[in-house]
């Protein structure tokens, strides 16, 4: 019996191509962005909320960590939370949520940075979204960026206005 096929099967997981992620150099946090979700939204429409010209504070981050823009290889989405700070309304009326980044100069060029394609029905007054792996360095190395929160395929009609704080975090590598 030839032992080579068996050895190959054992070694295969270790030989697979895997891109090593660069270490995180610093975290960029934007914690106080707000939108207001209206009561009585139409179930069959897509609802969009845009926040324009959020300061990146990139120069402060770079100075704090002793880096130059050229030292930043990539900036990836890390964490996003939607938090109801106006009452007890829950986010269980949502089914699909995404957050996109764009610049005011070119609003047609945008990238999804966070999403949840199936918000759990037991979701409470805070919702954590899933980061994707789009490199958004081109947006966050500038002075300002903008985001769009998109609510699609609602499960139910929200019965009250929901003031929502959006917390965004990105890893600069």
N, C-alpha and C positions, 0 to 999 in steps of 0.2 A: 504494500500500500504506500502511495506517495504522500509524504507529510506536508508538501508545499501548499496545496490548496487550503488545508486546515490553518497553516501559519498565515497565509494571506488573509483569510477571513478574520483572524485575530488581530492582525495589524491594520486592517482597512480603516477602522475608525480613527486611528492615529495618523493616517496618511491623507486624510481628506483635506481638501482645500478649505481653509478658513482664514478669513481676513482678520488679522489681529487689530483690535481697536487701539488707537492711540490713547494714552492716559489723559484723564480730564485735567486740564490746566487750571480752570476756574469755572464756577457756576454763575450764570446770569439769571437774575430773578426779577420778575415784573409782577408784583403782588396786588396791585390796587386798581385793576382795570374793571370797569363796571358796565353792565347793560341792564335794561329792564325788559323782562319778558311780559308781554301784555296778557291780560285775561281774555278769554274767549277767542284764542287763535283758531283759524280755520284748520281743520284736520288734514285737508287735502292739498295744502299749499306748503311750499318751502319758505321758511322764515329766516331772514338774514339780518344780522346786527354787526355793523362795522364800527371799529374804533380806530381812528386815524391818528397818525403822528405820535406814536409812543416813543419817548426818548430812549435810546439804547444805552446811554451812559458808557459807551464802549471805551472812550478815552479814560474814564475813571477806572474801569476794570483793568485795562492794560497798564495804567500807571501803578495801580495797587499791586499788581502781580509782576511788575518789572518786565513787561513784554511789549513787543511791537505787533502791528497788524499781521506782518509776515510770519510771525511765530504761531499764529492760529491756523491750524491745518483744516479744521472743520468745526462747525457748530451744529449740534444735534438736539432735537427736542428731548426733554427729560421727563417733566411732570406738568400736568395741567389739572386743575380742580375748578369746578363751578360750585360756588357756595351761596346759598340763599341767606341773605343777611337782613331780610325785611319781615320775616314771619316764619310760619311753620309749613308752608307749602312745600310739597315734595316734588322731586324731578321724575317721578314714576310715570308722568304723562308723556315723557319723551321716549322715542324708540331709536332714532338715529341722530347723532350729533357729530359735527366736525368743526375744527378750527383751522383756518387757512391764514397764511402770512402773505403779505404783498406790500408794495411800496406805492405811495400816492403818485409817484412819477409814472408808474406803469401798472395800473390796477388789474390789467388783463393777465399779467404774469404772476400767478400765485401758486403756492404749494400747500398741500394739506400737511399739518404738523401734528395734530392730535385728532383722535376720533373715538367713537364707540358706535359700532354698527348694530348693536343689540343691547340697549340699556336695560339692565335688570328691572323687573316689575317691582321689586322691593326696594328700589332706590329711595333714599331719604332726602335730606335737605342739602346734601353735598354729593357731587358726582365727580369721580376721578376718570379722566380720559386716558386713552392709550397713546403713547408717543409712537411716531413712525420714524424712519431712518433717513428722511430727507435732510441733506446738508443745506442749511439755510444761512451759511456764512455771508453770502452776498447781501442779505437783508440786515443782519445784525452787526456787520462791520461798518454800516452807515450810521448817521446821526439819529435817524428815526425809522420806525417801521409801523405797519398797520396790520390789524387782524380782522378777520370776518368769522363770526360764530354762525354756523348754519344748523338749523333745526329742521329735520326732514321726517316724514312719516310719523306724525304724532299718534300716540295711543289714545289720548283723551284730550279734552279741551281744558287748559288751565283755568281754574275758577277764580283766581285772583292774580294781581300783578306780582311779579317775583323780581325783586331787585337782586341781581346776581353779581357777585365779585368773581373775577377770573384771575386765578393765580397761574402764572406761566414760569417755567424754569427750563433753562437750556444748558447743555454742557459744552464748553469750549475746549477743544482738544488740540 
